[in-house]
Amino acid sequence: NDLIASNWGKELSSWGYTRPSTEFWQQAIATVRSQYPDTIFLAEVYNNQGYLQQLGFDYTYDKDLYDRLNWGNLDQLRDYLWNTSPQYLQHTAHFVENHDEPRAASFFGSWWRADAAALVSFTLPGMRFHYEGQWDGLTKRLDIHLRRAPAEPAVSDVQQMYSSLLNITQDDVFHSGNWQMMPVTNSSTCWRLLSWKWTLGTQKRLVV
């Protein structure tokens, strides 16, 4: 309601609109789940993510992570991951490209940076949100208003990277395990590294 009022409040008021006493999404989600309890709600939103999670959304876009990966400042990225609760991350959708954003290689500036961003994004708790053509390393942005995309060849290095990454992250530990940030110390170059671990029973995975 706050977002609607801040963007369109003046126009809506001129049409006789009055602010509802309850939040629309809270009511809508509860109504849908009363009949379809397994429905998963994903909010395509770039702000107010925590509030929308409180209203009942299962996942919200993690635009904060996406932007920090693009900035390329490891201290800012490290600070975000250390100071964001695992519970919040568990309810965010991580992506490196989507229908509104440029292809990953264009956005991040190179294939190796796009691959590194994918490694970070898809080994964190939450939804791993992939986009058509991403695994093939396509570079030309798909216009959602068209029914076809420009022809371009797949990039074998990107395909191999995603084949390895998806094979690794299909293990149960990355879906049902406990995630924890890990400090990297005792080296003059440790500031260049990020690290976290997943554990599930006797299974352990370390991401660096």
C-alpha positions in Angstrom: 0.0 0.0 0.0 2.8 2.4 0.8 4.5 1.8 -2.6 1.2 2.3 -4.5 0.5 5.5 -2.6 3.9 6.9 -3.1 3.8 6.3 -6.9 0.2 6.8 -7.8 -1.5 8.2 -4.7 -2.3 11.6 -6.2 -3.8 10.1 -9.4 -5.8 7.5 -7.5 -7.1 10.0 -5.0 -8.4 12.1 -7.9 -10.4 9.1 -9.0 -11.9 8.6 -5.6 -9.5 5.8 -4.4 -9.1 5.3 -0.7 -6.2 3.4 0.9 -7.3 -0.2 2.0 -7.1 -1.0 5.7 -5.1 -4.1 5.0 -2.3 -5.0 2.6 -3.4 -6.4 -0.8 -0.7 -9.0 -1.1 -1.2 -10.3 2.4 -4.9 -10.9 1.7 -4.2 -12.2 -1.9 -1.6 -14.7 -0.8 -3.7 -16.0 2.1 -6.7 -16.4 -0.2 -4.8 -18.3 -2.9 -3.1 -20.6 -0.3 -6.4 -21.4 1.3 -7.3 -23.3 -1.9 -3.8 -24.0 -3.4 -1.5 -24.4 -0.4 1.5 -25.4 -2.5 1.6 -22.2 -4.5 5.0 -20.5 -4.5 5.0 -16.7 -4.7 8.0 -14.9 -6.3 8.1 -11.0 -6.1 9.8 -9.3 -9.1 10.8 -6.4 -6.9 14.0 -4.3 -6.5 13.1 -2.7 -3.1 11.1 -3.4 0.1 12.1 -7.1 -0.3 12.1 -7.8 3.5 8.6 -6.3 3.9 7.2 -8.4 1.0 8.6 -11.5 2.6 6.8 -10.6 5.8 3.6 -10.3 3.8 3.9 -13.9 2.6 6.1 -14.0 -0.5 8.2 -17.1 -0.6 11.0 -15.3 -2.6 11.9 -11.8 -3.6 14.6 -10.7 -6.1 18.0 -10.2 -4.6 18.8 -7.0 -6.4 21.2 -6.0 -3.6 23.5 -8.9 -4.3 23.2 -8.4 -8.1 24.3 -4.8 -7.8 27.2 -5.6 -5.5 28.5 -8.2 -7.8 28.5 -5.7 -10.6 30.3 -3.0 -8.6 33.2 -5.3 -8.2 34.1 -4.2 -4.7 34.8 -7.3 -2.6 34.6 -5.4 0.7 31.0 -4.3 -0.1 30.1 -7.8 -1.3 31.7 -9.3 1.8 29.9 -6.9 4.1 26.5 -7.6 2.5 26.9 -11.4 2.9 28.3 -11.2 6.5 25.5 -8.8 7.6 22.5 -10.3 5.8 20.7 -13.1 7.8 20.6 -16.6 6.3 16.8 -16.5 6.8 16.5 -13.5 4.5 18.8 -15.0 1.9 16.8 -18.2 2.0 13.8 -16.2 0.7 15.6 -14.4 -2.0 16.0 -15.2 -5.7 19.5 -14.9 -7.0 20.2 -14.2 -10.6 22.9 -12.9 -13.0 20.5 -12.0 -15.8 16.8 -11.8 -16.5 14.3 -10.4 -19.0 14.8 -6.9 -17.7 18.6 -6.9 -17.4 21.4 -7.1 -19.9 23.0 -10.5 -20.6 25.5 -11.4 -17.9 28.7 -10.9 -19.9 27.6 -7.4 -21.0 26.5 -6.4 -17.5 29.6 -7.7 -15.6 32.0 -6.7 -18.4 33.6 -10.1 -19.2 32.9 -13.8 -19.2 35.2 -14.6 -16.3 33.4 -12.0 -14.1 30.0 -13.3 -15.2 31.0 -16.8 -14.3 32.3 -15.7 -10.9 29.0 -13.9 -10.3 27.2 -17.1 -11.1 29.3 -19.1 -8.8 28.5 -16.7 -5.9 24.8 -16.3 -6.7 24.1 -20.0 -7.2 25.9 -21.3 -4.1 24.0 -19.1 -1.7 20.8 -20.0 0.1 17.6 -19.2 -1.7 16.2 -19.6 -5.2 18.7 -20.1 -8.1 16.9 -18.1 -10.8 18.2 -18.8 -14.3 17.3 -17.2 -17.6 16.9 -18.7 -21.1 20.2 -18.7 -23.0 22.2 -18.0 -19.9 23.8 -21.4 -19.8 24.8 -21.0 -23.5 26.6 -17.7 -22.9 24.4 -15.7 -25.2 25.3 -12.0 -25.3 22.4 -10.4 -27.2 19.6 -9.2 -25.0 16.2 -10.8 -25.8 13.5 -8.2 -26.4 10.5 -9.5 -24.6 8.2 -7.8 -27.1 9.4 -10.1 -29.9 8.7 -13.8 -30.5 12.2 -14.5 -31.7 15.8 -13.8 -30.7 18.9 -13.0 -32.9 20.8 -16.1 -33.8 24.2 -16.5 -32.1 26.5 -19.4 -31.3 26.8 -20.9 -27.9 30.0 -20.3 -26.0 31.5 -23.7 -25.1 33.5 -22.4 -22.0 30.3 -21.0 -20.5 28.4 -24.2 -21.2 31.1 -26.2 -19.5 31.2 -23.9 -16.5 27.4 -24.2 -16.0 27.5 -28.0 -16.6 30.0 -28.3 -13.7 28.3 -25.8 -11.5 24.8 -27.3 -11.9 26.2 -30.8 -11.3 27.8 -29.7 -8.1 24.8 -27.7 -6.7 22.3 -30.5 -7.4 23.6 -32.2 -4.3 21.2 -32.2 -1.3 23.6 -30.3 0.9 23.1 -27.2 -1.3 19.3 -27.4 -0.9 18.6 -28.8 2.6 21.9 -28.1 4.4 23.0 -25.3 6.7 24.9 -22.4 5.2 27.5 -20.3 7.0 29.9 -17.6 6.0 33.6 -18.4 6.7 36.4 -16.0 7.5 39.5 -16.1 5.3 42.6 -15.1 7.2 46.4 -15.7 7.6 47.4 -14.4 4.2 48.3 -11.0 2.7 46.0 -11.8 -0.2 43.1 -13.1 1.8 41.1 -9.9 1.1 40.7 -11.2 -2.5 38.7 -14.3 -1.3 35.2 -15.0 -0.2 34.2 -18.2 1.5 31.2 -20.1 2.9 30.3 -23.6 3.8 27.3 -26.0 3.5 26.8 -28.9 5.9 24.2 -31.6 6.0 24.9 -34.5 8.3 28.3 -35.8 7.3 28.2 -33.9 4.0 30.3 -30.8 3.8 31.0 -28.4 1.0 33.4 -25.4 1.0 32.9 -22.6 -1.5 35.9 -20.2 -2.1 
